[in-house]
Amino acid sequence: MKKRILIVWVITIFAIFVSAKTLTVWVTGVNNEILNVYKELTRESFTKKTGLDVEFTNLSWGDFENKFILAAASGDVPDVGGMGPLFAPELGVRGAVIDLKATFPDFDKVVKNLYPAVFRSLTYQDSIFGIHYDANFSMAGFQRDDLLADYGMKRLDTWDELRKVLPKLQAKGSNISLAWQLSTDLYEDANMFMWQHGGDDYTPDLKKSGYDQPETINGFVEYVEMYTKHRITRNIPQIQGFADGSLFFFVQQPGWYANIKMTRPQLTGKWSLVQVPGTMRDGKLDRKSSVAGNALSIFKLSKMKAEAWEFIKWITSTPIQVELAKRSMARVAGTMLLPADLEAITKINLPAEDLKVYQKVLQEGITSVYGLVAPRHRRRYIQFAAEEAILNGVDPVVAIKKYAVEHNQEIRKKESEYSRYIKKLLEEQKK
């Protein structure tokens, strides 16, 4: 009897030990085949090195925010959460995920090779709540070289150059398309023009809306006039249009690059990957566009914070970034996984000239700044202003100023709502 009890006790202790050595990681919007690559490489490298098993759960973009918020409220959290970068500081301000920079002394060493722009989205009040591990949502241009060559153009460095050649190509049935056209995600296109003019969603202190600032207004007006004055396409299947010539230029994420390569071999030699056109400002060409990727955060209630940090360090290291990208693109035809590591991006299987473009995109790009108004709400202001100006003929200056008022009202409301969280955050920083 005593022997049986001893065996049960040993088995129980062993089960607890094994359970304690399993790291839970929730990721968002990862293709199942790519997730299998993550699991495979984790077993081969991370688990072998550390002895830690990793259990992955894949969330959808449609409800990942609710899943993380409910997990934080219930206390049933993963150790590591993978999410869009702007959501990490929203959880951080609420006290659900930890300030990585303040917690881990080797933080600066870990992130030194990651492209820096995305930390604008991951930071609030000097606290950094996540680290990006890919660059899959970064914007570049796709141009039909053969169509431009008919008009003596090799490249379009500025929007002025593009607008100059645009009427000639439109007369021949070809046009351009911005990434999100008139969808609910058009904010990213509008932001590009705002940033290139020196504008932003907030004033630098994050206390007021940036939508009524002169630089932002200038960028928004230019964006609107691309549709109302220059008649660019509002709704077109981009790859199909690119293939049949009805588009000679469009802006999109890296996934479209792989898609064109795989599905449109007849275009080989007829197109190029380029940076988005820029705006001359203060004597310099500003080619800012959106650069972003998925980010990883560590939950405050995790009992394996040190192990979670080791996992983040592992997945963002140069060798693993290279291997993830190579395996993903080899395993799934038409897939593009752009590393967050600036050295790793030089080692993936892409033509040298295209790698240089993506390097420039990441180095010169920018990402949305985090402010207290939830991104999904703040972005609606740009969407509504754009729809009123483009579809209803409202003066774009009037439209964007109208929503600047609403944005300012929401900022004041959130400052009051989040005041206790922010006070606690600042107190923790002092410690």
C-alpha positions in Angstrom: 0.0 0.0 0.0 2.8 2.4 0.9 4.6 1.5 -2.3 1.5 2.3 -4.3 1.1 5.6 -2.6 4.7 6.4 -3.2 4.3 5.6 -6.9 1.2 7.8 -7.2 3.0 10.6 -5.4 6.0 10.4 -7.7 3.8 10.4 -10.8 1.9 13.4 -9.5 5.1 15.4 -8.8 6.5 14.5 -12.2 3.2 15.6 -13.9 3.4 18.9 -12.0 7.0 19.4 -13.0 6.4 18.6 -16.7 3.4 21.0 -16.7 5.5 23.7 -15.1 8.0 23.4 -17.9 5.5 24.0 -20.7 5.6 27.6 -22.1 2.2 28.7 -23.5 2.4 31.1 -26.5 -0.7 32.6 -28.2 -0.1 34.0 -31.7 -2.5 35.8 -34.0 -3.4 35.3 -37.6 -0.6 32.9 -38.5 -1.2 30.5 -41.4 -1.5 27.0 -40.1 1.3 25.7 -42.3 3.6 28.5 -41.1 2.5 27.8 -37.5 3.7 24.2 -38.1 7.1 25.6 -39.2 7.2 27.5 -35.9 6.4 24.4 -33.9 8.9 22.3 -35.8 11.8 24.7 -35.4 10.9 25.3 -31.7 11.2 21.6 -31.0 14.4 21.3 -32.9 16.1 24.3 -31.5 14.5 26.0 -28.5 13.2 22.9 -26.7 16.4 21.0 -27.4 18.5 23.9 -26.0 16.3 24.8 -22.9 14.3 21.7 -22.1 11.1 23.7 -22.4 8.1 22.5 -24.4 6.1 25.2 -26.1 2.4 25.0 -26.6 1.1 27.3 -29.4 -2.4 28.6 -29.8 -3.4 30.5 -33.0 -6.0 33.3 -32.6 -7.8 35.0 -35.5 -7.5 38.7 -36.3 -11.3 39.0 -35.8 -11.3 38.4 -32.1 -7.8 38.3 -30.8 -8.2 41.5 -28.8 -11.2 40.1 -26.9 -9.4 36.9 -26.2 -6.5 38.6 -24.7 -8.6 41.0 -22.6 -10.8 38.2 -21.3 -7.7 36.2 -20.5 -6.2 39.1 -18.5 -9.5 39.7 -16.7 -9.9 36.0 -15.7 -6.2 35.4 -14.9 -6.0 32.5 -17.3 -3.3 34.0 -19.5 -0.6 32.6 -21.8 3.0 33.3 -20.9 3.6 35.0 -24.3 1.1 36.8 -26.4 1.6 37.5 -30.1 -0.5 40.4 -31.5 -0.6 43.5 -33.6 2.0 46.0 -32.1 -0.5 48.7 -31.2 -2.5 46.3 -29.0 0.6 45.5 -26.8 0.7 48.9 -25.0 -3.1 48.9 -24.6 -2.6 45.8 -22.5 0.5 47.3 -20.9 -1.3 50.4 -19.7 -4.0 48.2 -18.3 -1.3 46.4 -16.3 -1.8 43.1 -18.2 1.7 42.7 -19.8 5.0 43.8 -18.5 7.5 46.5 -19.5 10.1 44.5 -21.2 12.8 47.2 -21.2 12.4 47.9 -17.5 12.3 44.2 -16.6 15.2 42.7 -18.5 18.7 44.2 -18.3 19.7 42.8 -21.7 16.8 44.4 -23.6 18.9 46.8 -25.6 21.2 44.1 -26.7 18.3 41.9 -27.8 16.7 44.5 -29.9 19.7 46.2 -31.5 19.3 44.3 -34.8 15.6 44.8 -35.1 14.3 47.5 -37.3 13.5 50.4 -34.9 10.3 52.0 -36.4 7.8 49.6 -34.8 8.8 50.5 -31.3 6.7 53.7 -31.8 3.7 51.4 -31.7 4.9 49.3 -28.8 5.8 52.2 -26.4 3.9 54.4 -24.0 5.4 56.7 -21.4 8.9 55.2 -22.2 7.7 51.7 -21.3 8.1 49.1 -24.1 5.5 46.3 -23.9 6.5 44.1 -26.9 9.1 43.1 -29.4 8.3 42.5 -33.1 9.4 39.3 -34.7 8.5 39.8 -38.4 8.0 42.6 -40.9 5.0 41.2 -42.7 2.9 44.3 -42.9 5.4 46.7 -44.4 4.5 48.6 -47.6 6.4 48.8 -50.9 5.5 49.7 -54.5 5.0 47.4 -57.4 5.5 49.0 -60.9 5.1 47.8 -64.5 8.5 48.9 -65.9 7.4 48.1 -69.5 4.4 50.4 -69.3 6.4 53.3 -67.8 9.2 52.8 -70.3 6.8 53.8 -73.1 6.8 57.3 -71.6 10.5 57.5 -70.8 10.1 56.7 -67.1 12.3 54.3 -65.2 11.2 55.0 -61.7 8.8 57.3 -59.8 10.6 58.8 -56.9 8.0 61.4 -55.9 4.2 61.7 -56.0 4.7 64.7 -58.3 6.5 62.5 -60.8 3.7 59.9 -60.6 1.0 62.5 -61.1 2.8 63.9 -64.1 2.8 60.6 -66.0 -0.6 59.5 -64.6 -2.9 61.2 -67.2 -1.0 59.7 -70.1 -1.3 56.2 -68.7 -4.9 56.7 -67.7 -5.6 57.7 -71.3 -4.3 54.3 -72.3 -6.4 52.5 -69.7 -3.9 52.1 -67.0 -4.0 53.5 -63.5 -2.6 53.2 -59.9 -3.9 51.8 -56.7 -3.1 52.5 -53.1 -2.9 49.5 -50.8 -6.3 49.6 -49.1 -8.4 51.6 -51.7 -11.6 52.7 -50.0 -11.8 49.9 -47.4 -12.0 50.2 -43.7 -8.2 50.0 -43.6 -7.6 53.1 -45.7 -6.1 54.8 -42.7 -2.7 53.2 -43.6 -2.7 54.9 -47.1 -3.8 58.3 -45.6 -1.1 58.0 -42.9 1.6 57.6 -45.5 0.8 61.0 -47.0 0.4 62.6 -43.6 3.8 61.3 -42.4 5.6 62.4 -45.5 4.3 65.9 -44.9 5.5 65.8 -41.2 2.0 65.1 -39.7 0.9 62.4 -37.4 -2.2 61.0 -35.5 -1.3 62.8 -32.3 0.8 65.8 -31.3 4.2 64.8 -30.0 3.1 64.8 -26.3 0.1 62.5 -27.2 -2.2 65.0 -25.5 -4.1 66.2 -28.5 -5.1 65.0 -31.9 -2.8 65.6 -34.8 -5.6 65.8 -37.3 -6.0 69.5 -37.1 -2.3 70.3 -37.5 -1.2 71.9 -40.7 1.2 69.2 -41.8 -1.4 66.4 -41.2 -4.0 68.4 -43.1 -1.7 68.9 -46.1 -1.1 65.2 -46.2 -4.7 64.3 -45.9 -5.7 66.8 -48.7 -3.1 65.3 -51.0 -4.4 61.8 -50.2 -8.0 62.8 -50.9 -7.1 64.5 -54.1 -5.5 61.3 -55.5 -9.1 60.1 -55.7 -11.1 63.2 -56.4 -8.7 65.2 -58.6 -6.4 62.5 -60.1 -9.0 59.8 -60.4 -7.0 56.8 -59.1 -8.8 53.5 -58.8 -11.1 53.0 -55.9 -11.7 49.3 -56.1 -9.8 46.9 -58.3 -8.3 43.4 -57.8 -4.6 44.5 -57.7 -2.8 41.5 -59.0 -5.2 40.9 -61.8 -5.0 44.6 -62.8 -1.2 44.5 -62.6 -1.2 41.5 -64.9 -3.6 42.8 -67.5 -2.0 46.3 -67.5 -5.0 48.2 -66.0 -2.6 49.0 -63.1 0.9 50.2 -63.8 1.6 50.8 -60.1 0.2 49.8 -56.8 1.2 49.8 -53.1 1.0 46.6 -51.0 2.5 44.3 -48.3 5.2 41.7 -48.9 2.8 38.9 -49.5 1.8 40.3 -52.9 5.5 40.0 -54.0 5.5 36.3 -53.6 2.0 36.0 -55.1 3.0 37.8 -58.3 6.2 35.7 -58.6 4.2 32.5 -58.3 1.0 33.2 -60.2 2.1 35.6 -62.9 5.3 34.2 -64.5 4.3 36.0 -67.8 5.3 39.3 -66.1 8.9 38.2 -65.5 11.2 41.0 -66.6 8.3 43.5 -66.9 8.0 44.7 -63.3 10.0 45.9 -60.3 9.7 46.1 -56.6 10.3 49.7 -55.5 9.8 52.0 -52.6 6.7 54.1 -52.4 7.0 57.5 -54.0 8.0 60.3 -51.6 7.4 64.0 -50.8 10.1 66.7 -51.0 10.1 68.3 -47.5 12.8 70.7 -46.2 15.0 69.9 -49.2 14.9 66.1 -48.6 12.9 63.3 -50.1 10.6 61.8 -47.4 9.5 58.2 -48.4 7.9 57.2 -45.2 5.4 54.3 -45.5 3.9 52.0 -43.0 6.2 49.3 -41.6 4.8 46.8 -39.1 4.9 43.3 -37.9 3.6 40.9 -35.3 4.8 41.5 -31.7 5.4 39.3 -28.7 4.5 40.4 -25.1 4.9 38.7 -21.7 1.9 38.6 -19.4 2.3 40.0 -15.9 0.5 36.9 -14.4 2.9 34.5 -16.1 4.9 32.4 -13.7 7.5 31.8 -16.4 8.6 35.3 -17.3 12.3 34.4 -17.5 11.6 31.5 -19.7 9.2 33.6 -21.8 12.0 36.2 -22.3 14.3 33.4 -23.4 11.7 32.4 -26.0 11.5 36.0 -27.3 15.2 36.3 -27.5 15.4 33.0 -29.3 12.8 33.7 -32.0 14.2 37.2 -32.7 17.8 36.0 -33.0 19.4 36.3 -36.4 19.8 32.6 -37.1 16.2 31.7 -36.1 14.8 34.7 -38.1 16.7 33.4 -41.2 15.5 29.9 -40.7 11.9 30.8 -40.1 11.8 32.8 -43.2 13.6 30.2 -45.4 11.5 27.3 -44.2 8.2 29.2 -44.4 8.8 30.4 -48.0 10.1 26.9 -49.0 7.2 25.1 -47.4 4.3 27.2 -48.6 4.3 28.3 -52.2 3.5 32.0 -52.6 4.4 32.8 -49.0 6.6 35.8 -47.9 7.9 36.0 -44.4 10.0 39.1 -44.0 12.3 39.0 -40.9 12.3 41.7 -38.3 16.0 41.3 -37.9 18.0 43.7 -40.2 20.8 41.2 -40.7 18.5 38.2 -41.3 16.7 40.0 -44.2 19.9 40.0 -46.1 20.1 36.2 -46.0 16.7 35.2 -47.3 16.2 33.9 -50.8 15.3 37.0 -52.7 17.1 38.8 -55.6 19.7 41.3 -54.2 17.9 44.3 -55.8 14.6 43.4 -54.1 16.3 42.8 -50.7 17.8 46.3 -51.0 14.3 47.8 -51.5 12.9 46.1 -48.5 15.9 47.2 -46.4 15.3 50.8 -47.4 11.6 50.4 -46.7 12.3 49.2 -43.2 15.0 51.8 -42.5 13.0 54.8 -43.8 9.5 53.7 -42.8 7.5 54.5 -39.8 4.6 53.0 -37.8 1.6 54.3 -36.0 2.3 55.9 -32.7 0.3 54.5 -29.7 -2.1 56.8 -28.0 -4.8 56.2 -25.4 -7.6 56.1 -27.9 -7.8 52.5 -29.1 -6.4 52.2 -32.7 -9.6 50.6 -34.0 -11.5 53.7 -32.9 -8.9 56.3 -33.9 -8.6 54.9 -37.4 -12.4 55.3 -37.9 -11.9 59.0 -37.7 -9.6 58.9 -40.8 -12.0 56.5 -42.5 -15.1 58.7 -41.9 -13.3 61.9 -42.9 -12.0 60.2 -46.1 -15.4 58.8 -47.1 -17.0 62.2 -46.5 -14.4 64.0 -48.7 -14.1 61.4 -51.4 -17.6 60.0 -51.7 -19.7 63.0 -50.6 -17.7 65.9 -51.8 -17.0 67.5 -48.4 -14.0 69.8 -48.3 -11.2 67.5 -47.0 -10.0 70.3 -44.6 -13.5 70.5 -43.1 -13.8 66.8 -42.9 -10.5 66.1 -41.1 -10.9 69.0 -38.7 -14.4 67.7 -37.8 -12.9 64.4 -36.7 -10.0 66.1 -35.0 -12.7 67.5 -32.6 -14.1 64.0 -31.9 -10.6 62.6 -31.5 -9.7 65.3 -28.9 -12.9 64.6 -27.0 -12.0 60.9 -26.9 -8.4 61.6 -25.8 -9.7 63.6 -22.8 -12.2 60.8 -22.0 -9.4 58.2 -22.1 -7.0 60.2 -20.0 -9.6 60.3 -17.3 -10.5 56.6 -17.7 -6.8 55.5 -17.7 -5.5 57.9 -15.1 -5.2 55.3 -12.3 -3.4 52.9 -14.7 -1.0 55.6 -15.9 -0.3 56.7 -12.3 0.5 53.1 -11.4 2.7 52.7 -14.5 4.7 55.8 -13.6 5.2 54.6 -10.0 6.5 51.3 -11.2 8.9 53.1 -13.5 10.4 55.0 -10.6 10.9 51.7 -8.8 
